[in-house]
């Protein structure tokens, strides 16, 4: 988050790029939570950057992450991103249902 190392306008791209990789998703989410005061200061007024940051949680697919995301944004409201937060919570729920419905079959196919 040091502007001497990563330009402020590039910090979103760094975090969302890490989150795009399944192995980096949890790391990016934790970083977002840890650095939320600074992200909120920089981008909390709204805009595409805030939406991209909030959107990184939409690829989760389990109840623990759903609860974590809900709790985080209840404790740290992002009024300018309320719609995006609701959409991402719905996306997590849809991901959970898809895995519930197709997870076993997909695992069998991958083993085969």
N, CA and C of each residue as an Amber inpcrd file, in Angstrom:
protein
   336
   0.8190000  -1.1910000   0.0000000   0.0000000   0.0000000   0.0000000
   0.8710000   1.2660000   0.0000000   2.1580000   1.0870000   0.0590000
   3.0690000   2.2290000   0.0340000   3.1260000   2.8210000  -1.3700000
   2.6990000   4.0680000  -1.5270000   2.6830000   4.6800000  -2.8630000
   4.0640000   4.7570000  -3.5020000   5.1280000   4.6410000  -2.7130000
   6.4770000   4.6370000  -3.2810000   6.7700000   3.3210000  -3.9920000
   6.0530000   2.2650000  -3.6180000   6.2770000   0.9560000  -4.2250000
   5.2290000   0.6090000  -5.2740000   3.9700000   0.9210000  -5.0070000
   2.8660000   0.6460000  -5.9350000   2.0290000   1.9130000  -6.0240000
   1.8800000   2.4250000  -7.2270000   1.0680000   3.6240000  -7.3930000
  -0.3540000   3.3510000  -6.9090000  -0.9630000   4.3700000  -6.3070000
  -2.3000000   4.2190000  -5.7250000  -3.2920000   3.6720000  -6.7510000
  -3.2100000   4.1460000  -7.9870000  -4.1520000   3.6890000  -9.0080000
  -3.8930000   2.2440000  -9.4350000  -2.7200000   1.6990000  -9.1000000
  -2.3980000   0.3150000  -9.4680000  -2.6790000  -0.6810000  -8.3540000
  -2.9160000  -0.2110000  -7.1460000  -3.0930000  -1.1370000  -6.0250000
  -4.3070000  -2.0450000  -6.2190000  -5.3550000  -1.5310000  -6.8230000
  -6.5430000  -2.3510000  -7.0740000  -6.2120000  -3.4840000  -8.0210000
  -5.4760000  -3.1740000  -9.0820000  -5.1190000  -4.2000000 -10.0600000
  -4.2680000  -5.2930000  -9.4320000  -3.3710000  -4.9250000  -8.5370000
  -2.5190000  -5.9200000  -7.8750000  -3.3750000  -6.8700000  -7.0450000
  -4.2430000  -6.3090000  -6.2270000  -5.0710000  -7.1340000  -5.3340000
  -6.0390000  -8.0060000  -6.1320000  -6.7000000  -7.4450000  -7.1320000
  -7.6710000  -8.2270000  -7.9010000  -6.9790000  -9.2710000  -8.7680000
  -5.7460000  -9.0080000  -9.1860000  -4.9940000 -10.0180000  -9.9460000
  -4.6490000 -11.2160000  -9.0670000  -4.2590000 -10.9470000  -7.8470000
  -3.9890000 -12.0450000  -6.9060000  -5.2740000 -12.8280000  -6.6560000
  -6.3820000 -12.1230000  -6.4810000  -7.6680000 -12.7770000  -6.1980000
  -8.1700000 -13.5990000  -7.3770000  -7.7190000 -13.2910000  -8.5860000
  -8.1670000 -14.0320000  -9.7650000  -7.6190000 -15.4530000  -9.7860000
  -6.5570000 -15.6880000  -9.0580000  -5.9770000 -17.0210000  -8.9710000
  -6.5810000 -17.7250000  -7.7580000  -7.1280000 -18.9330000  -7.9480000
  -7.7340000 -19.6290000  -6.8040000  -6.8040000 -19.7630000  -5.6030000
  -5.5100000 -19.8850000  -5.8410000  -4.5760000 -20.0020000  -4.7280000
  -4.3270000 -18.6660000  -4.0410000  -4.6650000 -17.5720000  -4.6960000
  -4.4700000 -16.2570000  -4.1140000  -5.7280000 -15.6130000  -3.5750000
  -6.8570000 -16.2370000  -3.8300000  -8.1500000 -15.6470000  -3.4600000
  -8.2480000 -15.3310000  -1.9690000  -7.9030000 -16.2880000  -1.1320000
  -7.9810000 -16.0910000   0.3190000  -6.9760000 -15.0260000   0.7630000
  -5.7910000 -15.0600000   0.1990000  -4.7670000 -14.0720000   0.5260000
  -5.2530000 -12.6600000   0.1840000  -5.8420000 -12.4880000  -0.9830000
  -6.3460000 -11.1770000  -1.4030000  -7.4940000 -10.7130000  -0.5050000
  -8.3930000 -11.6180000  -0.1600000  -9.5180000 -11.2640000   0.7150000
  -9.0040000 -10.8180000   2.0820000  -8.0490000 -11.5630000   2.6260000
  -7.4920000 -11.1910000   3.9270000  -6.7770000  -9.8440000   3.8380000
  -6.0510000  -9.6100000   2.7630000  -5.3710000  -8.3360000   2.5710000
  -6.3800000  -7.1900000   2.4770000  -7.4570000  -7.4110000   1.7400000
  -8.4970000  -6.3910000   1.6250000  -9.0570000  -6.0520000   3.0080000
  -9.3370000  -7.0750000   3.8080000  -9.8770000  -6.8350000   5.1470000
  -8.8630000  -6.1040000   6.0260000  -7.6100000  -6.5400000   5.9680000
  -6.5750000  -5.9210000   6.7920000  -6.3220000  -4.4660000   6.4110000
  -6.4120000  -4.1810000   5.1290000  -6.1060000  -2.8430000   4.6240000
  -7.3600000  -2.0090000   4.3550000  -8.5190000  -2.4850000   4.8070000
  -9.7690000  -1.8080000   4.4950000  -9.7700000  -0.3110000   4.8360000
  -9.2510000   0.1020000   5.9840000  -9.2870000   1.5480000   6.2620000
  -8.6140000   2.3760000   5.1520000  -7.4930000   1.8890000   4.6380000
  -6.8090000   2.6220000   3.5690000  -7.5730000   2.5230000   2.2480000
  -8.0710000   1.3410000   1.9130000  -8.8780000   1.2100000   0.6910000
 -10.1230000   2.0950000   0.7770000 -10.7520000   2.1000000   1.9360000
 -11.9510000   2.9200000   2.1130000 -11.6110000   4.4090000   1.9860000
 -10.4790000   4.8120000   2.5390000 -10.0510000   6.2050000   2.4300000
  -9.8240000   6.5840000   0.9620000  -9.1570000   5.6890000   0.2240000
  -8.8240000   5.9800000  -1.1750000 -10.0270000   5.9050000  -2.1100000
 -10.8610000   4.8780000  -1.9290000 -11.8860000   4.5750000  -2.9340000
 -13.3050000   4.5420000  -2.3920000 -13.4850000   4.8310000  -1.1090000
 -14.7830000   4.6730000  -0.4570000 -15.8970000   5.5580000  -0.9710000
 -15.5630000   6.5710000  -1.7140000 -16.5970000   7.4560000  -2.2540000
 -17.3290000   6.8120000  -3.4380000 -16.8060000   5.6990000  -3.9240000
 -17.4700000   4.9990000  -5.0240000 -16.5980000   4.9010000  -6.2450000
 -17.2010000   4.4470000  -7.3080000 -16.4850000   4.3040000  -8.5610000
 -16.1370000   2.8660000  -8.8640000 -15.5710000   2.6950000 -10.0330000
 -15.2580000   1.3650000 -10.5350000 -14.2260000   0.6510000  -9.6700000
 -13.2590000   1.3860000  -9.1400000 -12.2230000   0.7660000  -8.3140000
 -12.7930000   0.0850000  -7.0900000 -13.6870000   0.7670000  -6.4090000
 -14.3190000   0.1830000  -5.2210000 -15.1110000  -1.0630000  -5.5970000
 -15.8230000  -1.0070000  -6.7070000 -16.6120000  -2.1640000  -7.1430000
 -15.7020000  -3.3650000  -7.4330000 -14.5530000  -3.1040000  -8.0670000
 -13.6080000  -4.1980000  -8.3500000 -13.0840000  -4.8170000  -7.0610000
 -12.7550000  -3.9980000  -6.0850000 -12.2480000  -4.5170000  -4.8120000
 -13.2990000  -5.3580000  -4.1050000 -14.4850000  -4.8210000  -3.9920000
 -15.5750000  -5.5360000  -3.3190000 -15.9030000  -6.8200000  -4.0720000
 -15.7740000  -6.7860000  -5.3830000 -16.1130000  -7.9340000  -6.2100000
 -15.1930000  -9.1200000  -6.0710000 -14.0310000  -8.9330000  -5.4730000
 -13.1060000 -10.0660000  -5.3990000 -13.6120000 -11.1940000  -4.5220000
 -14.5890000 -10.9230000  -3.6660000 -15.1170000 -11.9740000  -2.7910000
 -16.1920000 -12.8150000  -3.4740000 -16.6110000 -12.4600000  -4.6630000
 -17.7120000 -13.1490000  -5.3230000 -17.4060000 -14.5390000  -5.8300000
 -16.1500000 -14.9560000  -5.7960000 -15.8140000 -16.2890000  -6.2810000
 -15.7530000 -17.3350000  -5.1770000 -16.0250000 -16.9330000  -3.9520000
 -16.0810000 -17.9180000  -2.8780000 -17.2960000 -18.8180000  -3.0740000
 -17.2510000 -20.0030000  -2.4720000 -18.3370000 -20.9580000  -2.7020000
 -18.6260000 -21.8090000  -1.4680000 -18.4580000 -21.2210000  -0.2810000
 -18.7410000 -22.0020000   0.9230000 -19.3690000 -21.1170000   1.9930000
 -20.0260000 -21.7680000   2.9200000 -20.7830000 -21.0580000   3.9570000
 -19.8910000 -20.2210000   4.8590000 -18.6800000 -20.6870000   5.1290000
 -17.7830000 -19.9390000   6.0100000 -17.4190000 -18.5920000   5.3870000
 -17.1110000 -18.6070000   4.0970000 -16.7820000 -17.3440000   3.4350000
 -18.0180000 -16.4520000   3.2930000 -19.1530000 -17.0470000   3.0330000
 -20.3840000 -16.2690000   2.9520000 -20.6010000 -15.5080000   4.2570000
 -20.4820000 -16.2010000   5.3730000 -20.6670000 -15.5700000   6.6810000
 -19.6020000 -14.5000000   6.9250000 -18.3740000 -14.7770000   6.5350000
 -17.2770000 -13.8300000   6.7190000 -17.5120000 -12.5480000   5.9210000
 -17.9050000 -12.6860000   4.6690000 -18.1620000 -11.5280000   3.8150000
 -19.3360000 -10.7210000   4.3680000 -20.4120000 -11.4160000   4.7460000
 -21.5720000 -10.7190000   5.3130000 -21.1800000  -9.9370000   6.5610000
 -20.4680000 -10.5920000   7.4600000 -20.0750000  -9.9480000   8.7140000
 -19.1400000  -8.7680000   8.4510000 -18.1760000  -8.9510000   7.5450000
 -17.2270000  -7.8810000   7.2750000 -17.9360000  -6.6190000   6.7890000
 -18.8430000  -6.7710000   5.8190000 -19.4950000  -5.5880000   5.2740000
 -20.6090000  -5.0450000   6.1690000 -21.0680000  -5.8440000   7.1390000
 -21.9600000  -5.2880000   8.1650000 -21.1660000  -4.4010000   9.1160000
 -19.9520000  -4.8460000   9.4340000 -19.0980000  -4.0880000  10.3440000
 -18.3980000  -2.9160000   9.6510000 -18.2120000  -3.0280000   8.3330000
 -17.5080000  -1.9950000   7.5530000 -18.3690000  -1.6250000   6.3450000
 -19.4310000  -0.8880000   6.5780000 -20.3250000  -0.5540000   5.4620000
 -19.5940000   0.1930000   4.3490000 -19.9250000  -0.1930000   3.1360000
 -19.3980000   0.4850000   1.9440000 -20.6230000   0.9380000   1.1580000
 -21.1750000   2.0430000   1.5680000 -22.4530000   2.5010000   1.0100000
 -22.4040000   2.6610000  -0.5020000 -21.2630000   3.1020000  -1.0070000
 -21.1500000   3.3040000  -2.4530000 -21.1110000   1.9850000  -3.2130000
 -20.9280000   0.8780000  -2.4990000 -20.8340000  -0.4280000  -3.1540000
 -21.9030000  -1.4000000  -2.6580000 -22.9640000  -0.9000000  -2.0520000
 -23.9850000  -1.7830000  -1.4820000 -24.5470000  -2.7590000  -2.5110000
 -24.8430000  -2.2740000  -3.6900000 -25.3980000  -3.1490000  -4.7160000
 -24.4010000  -4.2390000  -5.1050000 -23.1490000  -3.8670000  -5.2760000
 -22.1220000  -4.8430000  -5.6320000 -21.9440000  -5.8700000  -4.5210000
 -22.0100000  -5.4380000  -3.2810000 -21.9010000  -6.3700000  -2.1560000
 -23.0520000  -7.3620000  -2.1880000 -24.2740000  -6.8720000  -2.3660000
 -25.4490000  -7.7750000  -2.4440000 -25.2960000  -8.7570000  -3.6010000
 -24.8230000  -8.2750000  -4.7500000 -24.6450000  -9.1490000  -5.9140000
 -23.6060000 -10.2270000  -5.6280000 -22.5390000  -9.8620000  -4.9480000
 -21.5020000 -10.8410000  -4.6500000 -21.9390000 -11.8500000  -3.6010000
 -22.7310000 -11.4190000  -2.6340000 -23.2830000 -12.3820000  -1.6740000
 -24.1970000 -13.3750000  -2.3880000 -25.0020000 -12.8840000  -3.3120000
 -25.8590000 -13.7800000  -4.0960000 -25.0070000 -14.7190000  -4.9520000
 -23.9390000 -14.2000000  -5.5040000 -23.0590000 -15.0460000  -6.3250000
 -22.4380000 -16.1640000  -5.4910000 -22.0240000 -15.8510000  -4.2690000
 -21.4840000 -16.8860000  -3.3800000 -22.5400000 -17.9530000  -3.1280000
 -23.7720000 -17.5290000  -2.8540000 -24.8630000 -18.4960000  -2.6270000
 -25.0910000 -19.3560000  -3.8630000 -25.0650000 -18.7580000  -5.0290000
 -25.2310000 -19.5260000  -6.2760000 -24.0720000 -20.4940000  -6.4760000
 -22.8580000 -20.0670000  -6.1790000 -21.6970000 -20.9590000  -6.2760000
 -21.8440000 -22.1540000  -5.3390000 -22.3480000 -21.8820000  -4.1300000
 -22.5550000 -22.9650000  -3.1660000 -23.5810000 -23.9680000  -3.6880000
 -24.6820000 -23.4590000  -4.2300000 -25.7180000 -24.3460000  -4.7690000
 -25.2010000 -25.1440000  -5.9580000 -24.4110000 -24.5030000  -6.8090000
 -23.8660000 -25.2100000  -7.9740000 -22.9670000 -26.3500000  -7.5140000
 -22.0980000 -26.0800000  -6.5360000 -21.2220000 -27.1380000  -6.0200000
 -22.0160000 -28.2490000  -5.3540000 -23.0480000 -27.8770000  -4.6190000
 -23.8940000 -28.8750000  -3.9700000 -24.5310000 -29.7960000  -5.0120000
 -24.9780000 -29.1980000  -6.1020000 -25.6710000 -29.9450000  -7.1420000
 -24.7030000 -30.7260000  -8.0400000 -23.5190000 -30.1780000  -8.3170000
 -22.6370000 -30.7560000  -9.3250000 -21.2760000 -31.2090000  -8.8140000
 -20.9540000 -30.9220000  -7.5550000 -19.6180000 -31.2040000  -7.0340000
 -19.2100000 -32.6580000  -7.1120000 -20.0850000 -33.5570000  -6.7200000
 -19.7340000 -34.9900000  -6.7310000 -19.5010000 -35.4930000  -8.1480000
 -20.3950000 -35.1120000  -9.0320000 -20.2510000 -35.5370000 -10.4280000
 -18.9850000 -34.9700000 -11.0540000 -18.6840000 -33.7430000 -10.7620000
 -17.4720000 -33.1280000 -11.2920000 -16.2350000 -33.8240000 -10.7380000
 -16.2280000 -34.1310000  -9.4490000 -15.0910000 -34.8250000  -8.8510000
 -14.8860000 -36.1970000  -9.4860000 -15.9750000 -36.9210000  -9.7270000
 -15.8730000 -38.2200000 -10.4030000 -15.2980000 -38.0690000 -11.7980000
 -15.7680000 -37.0640000 -12.5300000 -15.2790000 -36.8530000 -13.8920000
 -13.7880000 -36.5180000 -13.8750000 -13.3540000 -35.7060000 -12.9340000
 -11.9380000 -35.3380000 -12.8500000 -11.0680000 -36.5390000 -12.4740000
 -11.6030000 -37.4200000 -11.6280000 -10.8390000 -38.6280000 -11.2540000
 -10.7520000 -39.6000000 -12.4290000 -11.7750000 -39.5780000 -13.2920000
 -11.8530000 -40.5260000 -14.4040000 -10.9110000 -40.2020000 -15.4920000
